[in-house]
Amino acid sequence: MIRSIVLASASPRRREICDILGITYTVCPARTELPADPSLTAAEAILQVARGKAEEVAAVYPNDIVLGADTAVVVDDRILGKPRDAAEAKEMLRLISGRTHQVITAVWVCGEGYNDGFADHADVTFFPMTSEDIDAYVASGEPMDKAGAYAIQGIGARHIRGISGDFYTVMGLPCGRLLRFLEHR
């Protein structure tokens, strides 16, 4: 089992998931984030972003195990990251309202024999949202730093009809798969 990692993320949700898994970590967020490469599949593009974060931080911590991750919502082959503003958040919520979309979380691990990663996905179905629902949710502020403009572990849960896959993949790190990945090296 991994003793400790450097988490190349400032996400409080990823820290919470590491706590759940019993992984000790130091937080050192990557400073740059590559844009998703449109020539790749969504999973490949998101994995490339996670790898870039891990490799950037691994250059600072060459003797440690570094974990980079990225989460995105994919709908109609369009990758939705974090909204830039309230108008974009509303647009994203209108796009996923009443539909099923895919959430992909990619993980890349560098150091001490690791230089590999994986992408995990879950399908999330939303109830239809009225304009008033969307306006109220965006006004709460919660969507502003979340991929796809919602938090499954927050107020956004009231709009979710169902999920197929790992809840924690939607939250930011696929628990079971990550643990097995780290243990089987």
C-alpha positions in Angstrom: 0.0 0.0 0.0 1.1 3.5 -0.8 2.5 5.3 2.3 1.9 8.8 1.1 1.5 10.8 -2.1 1.8 14.4 -3.4 -1.6 15.4 -4.6 -1.3 17.6 -7.7 -4.7 19.1 -7.0 -6.2 21.9 -4.8 -9.6 20.1 -4.8 -11.1 19.7 -1.4 -13.1 16.8 -2.8 -10.0 14.9 -3.8 -8.5 15.5 -0.3 -11.7 14.2 1.2 -11.5 11.0 -1.0 -7.8 10.5 0.0 -8.9 10.8 3.6 -11.6 8.1 3.0 -9.0 5.8 1.4 -6.5 6.4 4.3 -3.9 7.9 1.9 -1.6 10.4 3.5 -0.9 13.3 1.2 0.8 16.6 0.7 -1.1 19.1 -1.5 0.9 20.8 -4.3 -1.5 21.9 -7.1 -0.2 22.1 -10.6 0.1 25.6 -11.8 -0.8 25.0 -15.4 -3.5 23.0 -17.0 -3.2 21.9 -20.6 -6.4 22.3 -22.7 -8.1 19.1 -23.7 -6.7 18.0 -27.1 -9.7 17.8 -29.5 -8.0 15.2 -31.7 -8.2 12.6 -28.9 -11.2 10.8 -27.5 -12.7 12.4 -24.4 -11.1 9.8 -22.1 -7.7 10.2 -23.7 -7.8 14.0 -23.6 -8.8 14.1 -19.9 -6.0 11.5 -19.1 -3.5 13.7 -20.9 -4.6 16.7 -18.7 -4.2 14.5 -15.6 -0.7 13.4 -16.8 0.4 17.0 -17.4 -0.6 17.9 -13.9 1.2 14.9 -12.3 4.4 15.4 -14.4 4.5 19.2 -13.6 4.4 18.5 -9.9 6.7 15.4 -10.1 9.4 17.8 -11.5 9.2 19.6 -8.1 9.0 16.3 -6.1 11.2 13.9 -8.0 11.5 11.4 -5.1 7.8 11.1 -4.3 4.7 9.5 -5.7 2.7 12.2 -7.4 -1.0 11.8 -8.3 -2.6 14.1 -10.9 -6.3 14.0 -11.7 -8.9 15.7 -13.9 -12.6 15.4 -14.1 -14.9 16.5 -16.9 -18.5 16.0 -18.0 -19.0 14.8 -21.5 -22.3 15.3 -23.4 -22.8 15.1 -27.1 -19.0 14.5 -27.5 -18.4 17.9 -25.9 -16.1 18.1 -22.9 -17.5 20.4 -20.2 -14.9 21.6 -17.7 -15.5 24.2 -15.0 -17.7 27.2 -16.1 -15.9 30.5 -16.6 -18.9 32.5 -15.4 -22.6 32.2 -14.5 -23.8 32.4 -18.1 -21.7 29.4 -19.0 -22.8 27.5 -15.9 -26.4 28.1 -17.0 -25.7 26.9 -20.5 -24.0 23.7 -19.2 -27.0 23.0 -16.9 -29.5 23.5 -19.7 -27.4 21.1 -21.8 -27.5 18.3 -19.2 -31.1 18.9 -17.9 -33.3 15.9 -18.3 -30.5 13.9 -20.0 -27.8 11.3 -19.2 -24.2 12.4 -19.6 -20.9 10.9 -18.8 -18.5 12.0 -16.1 -14.8 11.0 -16.7 -12.2 11.2 -14.0 -8.7 10.5 -15.2 -5.8 9.7 -12.8 -2.0 9.7 -13.6 0.6 8.6 -11.1 4.4 9.3 -11.4 7.4 8.3 -9.2 8.8 5.2 -7.4 8.0 2.9 -10.3 4.8 4.6 -11.4 4.3 6.3 -14.7 0.8 5.3 -15.7 -2.8 6.1 -15.3 -6.4 5.3 -16.2 -9.7 7.0 -16.9 -12.9 5.9 -15.2 -16.4 7.0 -16.1 -19.9 7.1 -14.7 -23.2 7.9 -16.3 -25.3 10.5 -14.6 -28.9 11.3 -15.4 -30.5 14.6 -14.4 -34.1 15.3 -13.8 -35.4 18.1 -16.1 -34.6 21.5 -14.6 -36.7 24.6 -15.1 -35.1 28.0 -15.8 -35.9 28.9 -12.2 -34.1 25.7 -10.9 -31.1 26.6 -13.0 -31.0 30.3 -11.9 -31.4 29.3 -8.2 -28.7 26.7 -8.4 -26.2 29.0 -10.2 -27.1 31.8 -7.6 -26.0 29.4 -4.9 -22.4 29.6 -6.2 -21.9 25.9 -6.0 -21.6 25.3 -9.8 -18.8 27.8 -10.4 -15.8 25.5 -9.6 -17.3 22.2 -10.7 -16.9 20.3 -14.0 -20.2 20.4 -15.8 -21.4 23.1 -13.4 -22.7 20.8 -10.6 -21.6 19.0 -7.5 -23.1 15.5 -6.9 -22.1 15.7 -3.3 -23.7 19.1 -2.8 -26.9 20.9 -3.6 -26.7 19.6 -7.1 -27.8 16.1 -5.8 -31.4 17.3 -5.8 -31.4 17.4 -9.6 -29.9 13.9 -10.1 -32.2 11.1 -11.1 -29.6 8.4 -11.1 -26.0 7.3 -11.5 -24.4 4.2 -13.1 -20.9 3.8 -12.0 -18.7 4.9 -9.1 -20.2 7.9 -7.2 -16.6 9.0 -6.3 -15.6 9.1 -10.0 -18.2 11.9 -10.3 -16.9 13.5 -7.1 -13.3 13.5 -8.4 -11.4 10.3 -7.7 -12.7 6.7 -8.4 -12.1 5.1 -4.9 -12.0 1.4 -5.6 -10.2 1.5 -8.9 -7.6 4.0 -7.5 -6.9 1.9 -4.5 -6.4 -1.2 -6.6 -4.3 0.7 -9.1 -2.0 1.9 -6.3 -1.8 -1.5 -4.6 -1.0 -3.6 -7.6 2.3 -2.2 -8.7 
